[in-house]
Amino acid sequence: MSVAEFGLSSMSLTFWTRLRDHEHSEATSRARKQSFAPNMEIEIRTRADVISSLRQMHLGARTTLD
C-alpha cells in the first residue's frame, strides 16, 4: 500500500466514522425529543389549566365585587 492509498483509506475511514457518529447523535436526539414530548404536552396543558382557573377566579371575584 502506497502512502497515497493509505492516506485515502484513512480519510475514508474518518469520513465514515464521522458520518456514523453524526447519524447516531441525530437518532439519539430524535428519540430524546420523542420521549420528552408527552411530558412537555402534559406540562403545557397543566399551565393552561392553571391560567384558566386563575382567570375564572379573577372574573368570579370581579363579578362578586360589582
C-alpha positions in Angstrom: 0.0 0.0 0.0 1.4 3.3 -1.0 1.4 6.4 1.1 -1.3 8.0 -1.1 -3.5 4.8 -0.8 -3.0 4.8 2.9 -4.0 8.5 3.1 -7.1 7.9 1.1 -8.2 4.9 3.1 -7.5 6.8 6.3 -9.6 9.8 5.1 -12.4 7.4 4.0 -12.4 5.7 7.4 -12.5 9.1 9.1 -15.4 10.2 6.9 -17.4 7.1 7.5 -16.7 7.2 11.2 -17.9 10.8 11.4 -21.0 10.0 9.3 -21.9 7.1 11.6 -21.4 9.2 14.7 -23.5 12.0 13.3 -26.3 9.6 12.3 -26.1 8.1 15.8 -26.4 11.5 17.5 -29.3 12.5 15.2 -31.1 9.3 16.1 -30.4 9.8 19.8 -31.6 13.4 19.7 -34.8 12.4 17.8 -35.5 9.7 20.3 -34.9 12.0 23.2 -37.3 14.6 21.8 -40.0 11.9 21.3 -39.6 10.7 24.8 -39.9 14.2 26.3 -42.8 15.3 24.1 -45.6 13.7 26.2 -44.2 15.2 29.4 -44.0 18.6 27.8 -47.5 18.3 26.5 -48.8 17.5 30.0 -46.9 20.4 31.4 -48.3 22.8 28.8 -51.9 21.6 29.5 -51.3 21.9 33.2 -50.1 25.5 32.8 -53.1 26.3 30.6 -55.4 24.8 33.2 -53.9 26.9 36.0 -54.1 30.1 33.9 -57.7 29.2 33.0 -58.5 28.6 36.7 -56.9 31.9 37.8 -58.9 33.8 35.1 -62.1 32.2 36.3 -61.3 33.1 39.9 -60.4 36.6 38.9 -63.6 37.0 36.9 -65.6 35.5 39.7 -64.0 37.9 42.2 -64.8 40.8 39.9 -68.5 39.8 39.4 -69.0 39.4 43.2 -67.5 42.9 43.8 -69.7 44.6 41.2 
